[in-house]
Amino acid sequence: MGHTGDRFHVTTDVHDHVVELRPVGEIDIATVAAFRAALWAAPARPVLRVDLSGVRLLSAAGVRALVATHLRVRARGGELVLVDPDPVVARVLRVTGLQRVLPVRRSDRSRELVTCAAA
């Protein structure tokens, strides 16, 4: 399942306890509506995981979409988790303080890539 556009698309994988969204491209004023739609269309599960490894830019509009989604998911007893942000996106999360509000994790896949690159 996915939402698509020229500069941006989102894929969604639904599991028993986790929904994983993988946005790819730039999240800015032109694409935030598609990002927000994908976040809000995600089925209710205990964890909504957003893999940010394919996001090259996260604007203030994208940060607002994440905060709104966090509040919505938390209100229904779930957790929003951000995974593998690109270094530029990780900086946005730090500067805005969002990393203090939302868990930001590295996936097993990114650890494997780091291990393979170091070998």
Buried (B, 14 or more C-beta within 10 A) or exposed (E): EBBEEEBBBBBBEEEEEBBBBBBBBBBBEBBBEBBBEBBEEBEEBEBBBBBBBBBBBBBEBBBEBBBEBBEBBEEEEBBBBBBBBBEEBBEBBEEBEBBEBBEBEEBEEBEEEEEEEEE
